[in-house]
Amino acid sequence: MSTTRLARLAIPVLLILTWLAAAGIGGPYFGRIEEVATNDQSTFLPTSAEATIVGDRYLDFVDSSTLPAIVLFSSDDALTPDVLTELQERAATLADIDGVESVSPLIPSEDGLAAQVFAGVDAEASIAEVVDVIREDLPGGLPDGVTTYVTGPAGFTADITEAFSGIDGLLLAVALAVVLVILLVVYRSLILPFAVLATSLFALAVALLANWWLAKAEIVTLTGQTQGILFILVIGAATDYSLLYTARYAEELKRHPSKADATRAALKGVVEPILASGGTVIAGLMCLLLSDLGSSRSLGPVAAIGIIFAMLAALTLLPSLLYLMGRASYWPRRPRFDPNRDEDAEVTTGIYAQAARLVAARPRVVWVVCALALAAGAAFVPTLKADGVPPSEFVLGASEARDGQAELAEHFPAGSGNPARVLTDEARLQEVTDLLLSSDGVDSVSVVAADSPAGTAPVTADGVQPLGPPGTPAPAPTVSEGQVMLLATLADAPDSDEAGDTVRALRADLDGRAQIGGETATNIDTRDTSIRDRNLIIPLVLVVILLILIVLLRSVLAPVLLILTTVLSFGTAMGTAALVFNHVLDLPGADPSVPLYGFVFLVALGIDYNIFLMTRVREESLVHGTRPGILRGLAVTGGVITSAGLVLAATFAALAVLPILFLLQLAFIVAFGVLVDTFLVRTLLVPALSYDIGPRIWWPARLEADRAAHAAE
């Protein structure tokens, strides 16, 4: 064997072994994600918001950091003194559960039909596991007719964690199965689909390995939401890039007798669009670093790392695998070298050649009709209810915490166990208390006091009330840095619009004399921050992607038109989503971050198909001129881009298997938008618009082939 041939074999073998070793190390980390991942609410908080500041200061007033679980006992019949005593004894045993730091005395309701207990769950423990133990342990030994619920912040955290539990198994299995079926149909080959799927899996394993250690070092944050998006994004992107390479490699195998020459030619043809495509996605994702929400900010680098490894795998691992297998990769439809092949045959036959002929015959009619159709869908964007949803609606389907919160509101002030936290100067204690109690939305107020039996002392307009017998001195409030912490129990459920209105009104009335935190304030600040992020990041993403396209296409006009068509496509996806969410699925609304995430993914990923198309159009235009190049580019890339669009839409649609409202909505928006981009924007709108404009599409440049054609005229 010659030295040259040995080197040709050594390089792909070395690359495959490197990927195999890295994926072998990363594979087991699929089962270790919970070691570094968190679904704690703090990871979703706006870092500079008032609620976050108050939450950080709250730890200065209490001995430990706990998350309250509200244990509710309810009955259709009045709870007798004997039953209440039995319930108190039963509740006291919760303190024996690992992770339960404290248990309050039993608090009966005024209607006599319910009682509640507050169990403080150690915030450093696995909250979901502790709550599960409470839920399993509690029903045993209860009086007949008594029903229990575990709700409150700890209960909702447990339900969300359970909803995300299908990421490692169900989500990954569904996504891979869908991709495999599509690849088998597309390739009609028994070998190539598994090579592409292996490329995607290896990329995901290595990306997960890198992100795991970054999360371990607390450089990035992994949440269930981020993890699910990472899985889908890497599988979809790596498969798309692989489809582009395999299609080009098959072309080159027909042009070159040597698989080495075909490999070099294929890589040369796809490296620029793949790097540009991945670069636009990475650039869009990194713009999320400007977000003030921890969840959005953490997604940027985590997903960007996934895209980097998706590109690397498609440009190194897959070419190495296909080089070693050669033409057998496509068995039983092996591409054979044909020195007499007709280069024009592939651009004159097939459905996309027919689309090209339609574009050439009536370009203006085609793009105007497409634009009007997209605009009709985008017209419904104002009906999208993306001003936030209560956290109790985050989980789709059954939720004990949600049911418990509804039952709690029937017997107690709906804000029980989850009060608003009010931070104020010690000198303003009475002034702020009076203002809080004057609000119809506040049921009661207490102050954190270290020497009171329950850790807080009730406060009225007359001041801090004594907890002991008459004449007993009132417990002194805990003071930290000259400030005290008040706890205001709201009359409405903490995640309700009414509670939000109460907190907003109180903030206006307090006018800087105090700061308000707690769940309701956090929900308000998160919604406001999401809207701020949306208004800042969306324009920035457009500018960044526009600059990348200008560099890639050596043009100004073409990139501007591509951006405009993609934005129009995004508007259609959002408008259609509004109709589906409001009238078909009857969803309670959408989080303000849904449009932002949908935009980042749909625009960054949707522009990929325009990149795949227009880079090939430019390549063909350099030889044949702009208008022929547009038709040839459309005909040649049609099949592979359609396949890529189907794969990406299917993988994002797989997110809907997780019972999380946010992921269901994101799945629909991205999947539907990608299909619109694939079948309408990239197939008809962009080619027809470009054809109608002609050689000026490359303004301010002008291609040599166009000059020659013009001179010949």
Salt bridges, closest charged atoms under 4 A:
GLU35 OE2 - ARG32 NE 3.12
GLU50 OE2 - ARG507 NE 3.29
ASP60 OD2 - ARG57 NH1 2.57
ASP111 OD2 - HIS411 ND1 2.72
ASP137 OD2 - ARG90 NH2 3.18
ASP159 OD1 - ARG135 NH1 2.85
GLU251 OE1 - ARG255 NH2 3.40
GLU251 OE1 - ARG616 NH2 3.02
GLU252 OE2 - ARG248 NE 3.09
GLU252 OE2 - ARG255 NH1 3.09
GLU252 OE1 - HIS256 NE2 3.25
ASP261 OD1 - ARG264 NH2 2.28
GLU272 OE2 - ARG554 NH1 3.24
GLU343 OE2 - ARG255 NE 3.13
GLU343 OE2 - ARG341 NH1 2.97
ASP344 OD1 - ARG632 NH1 2.70
GLU346 OE1 - ARG341 NH2 3.10
GLU400 OE2 - ARG135 NE 3.46
GLU407 OE2 - HIS411 NE2 3.01
GLU431 OE1 - ARG428 NH1 3.22
GLU431 OE2 - ARG513 NH1 2.70
GLU481 OE1 - ARG57 NH2 3.99
ASP497 OD1 - ARG527 NH1 3.81
ASP525 OD1 - ARG507 NH1 2.83
ASP528 OD1 - ARG504 NH2 3.12
ASP533 OD1 - ARG532 NH1 2.54
GLU619 OE2 - ARG248 NH2 2.79
GLU620 OE2 - ARG616 NE 3.13
GLU620 OE1 - HIS624 NE2 3.69
GLU620 OE1 - ARG632 NE 3.11
ASP692 OD2 - ARG364 NE 2.84
GLU704 OE1 - ARG707 NH1 3.26
